[in-house]
Amino acid sequence: MVHAILVIDENGRVVRVFAFANGQRDVRTEQQLQQWEFEPFIVKGEAVRVVTTLTIR
């Protein structure tokens, strides 16, 4: 299981990521997650930067 903290910008791009597996940083997973893209998060009609967590099993 991998736990990650993602910072996603207003365009839906991952701009910062920290991933951990078995209590250790998982740089390989961080590099893979850096390539992910999301639909922008919308708050009150505007795209916003968000920080969120992700668990991969």
C-alpha positions as a Markdown table, in Angstrom:
| # | Residue | x | y | z |
|---|---|---|---|---|
| 1 | Met | 0.0 | 0.0 | 0.0 |
| 2 | Val | 1.3 | 3.5 | -0.9 |
| 3 | His | 0.1 | 6.7 | 0.7 |
| 4 | Ala | 0.7 | 9.9 | -1.2 |
| 5 | Ile | 0.2 | 13.6 | -0.7 |
| 6 | Leu | -0.5 | 15.5 | -3.9 |
| 7 | Val | -0.5 | 19.2 | -4.7 |
| 8 | Ile | -2.7 | 19.8 | -7.8 |
| 9 | Asp | -2.7 | 23.1 | -9.5 |
| 10 | Glu | -5.5 | 25.1 | -11.1 |
| 11 | Asn | -5.0 | 23.3 | -14.4 |
| 12 | Gly | -5.3 | 19.8 | -12.8 |
| 13 | Arg | -1.5 | 19.1 | -13.0 |
| 14 | Val | 0.4 | 17.5 | -10.1 |
| 15 | Val | 3.0 | 20.0 | -9.1 |
| 16 | Arg | 4.3 | 18.4 | -5.9 |
| 17 | Val | 4.0 | 14.8 | -4.6 |
| 18 | Phe | 5.2 | 12.9 | -1.6 |
| 19 | Ala | 4.7 | 9.1 | -1.6 |
| 20 | Phe | 5.4 | 6.6 | 1.2 |
| 21 | Ala | 5.4 | 2.8 | 1.3 |
| 22 | Asn | 6.2 | 0.9 | 4.4 |
| 23 | Gly | 7.2 | 4.1 | 6.2 |
| 24 | Gln | 9.8 | 5.0 | 3.6 |
| 25 | Arg | 9.6 | 7.6 | 0.8 |
| 26 | Asp | 8.8 | 6.0 | -2.5 |
| 27 | Val | 10.6 | 8.1 | -5.2 |
| 28 | Arg | 9.6 | 5.8 | -8.0 |
| 29 | Thr | 5.9 | 6.2 | -7.2 |
| 30 | Glu | 6.4 | 10.0 | -6.8 |
| 31 | Gln | 7.8 | 10.1 | -10.4 |
| 32 | Gln | 4.9 | 8.2 | -11.7 |
| 33 | Leu | 2.3 | 10.3 | -9.9 |
| 34 | Gln | 4.0 | 13.5 | -11.2 |
| 35 | Gln | 2.7 | 12.5 | -14.6 |
| 36 | Trp | -1.0 | 12.2 | -13.6 |
| 37 | Glu | -3.5 | 14.9 | -14.5 |
| 38 | Phe | -6.9 | 15.6 | -13.0 |
| 39 | Glu | -9.9 | 17.7 | -13.9 |
| 40 | Pro | -9.4 | 21.0 | -12.2 |
| 41 | Phe | -11.0 | 21.3 | -8.7 |
| 42 | Ile | -13.8 | 24.0 | -8.9 |
| 43 | Val | -14.8 | 26.1 | -5.9 |
| 44 | Lys | -17.5 | 28.8 | -6.3 |
| 45 | Gly | -17.0 | 28.5 | -10.1 |
| 46 | Glu | -13.2 | 29.0 | -10.1 |
| 47 | Ala | -10.4 | 26.4 | -10.5 |
| 48 | Val | -8.3 | 26.2 | -7.4 |
| 49 | Arg | -5.0 | 24.6 | -6.3 |
| 50 | Val | -5.6 | 21.8 | -3.8 |
| 51 | Val | -3.7 | 19.5 | -1.5 |
| 52 | Thr | -5.1 | 16.0 | -1.2 |
| 53 | Thr | -4.2 | 12.5 | -0.1 |
| 54 | Leu | -4.3 | 9.3 | -2.1 |
| 55 | Thr | -4.0 | 5.7 | -1.1 |
| 56 | Ile | -3.0 | 3.1 | -3.6 |
| 57 | Arg | -3.6 | -0.5 | -2.7 |
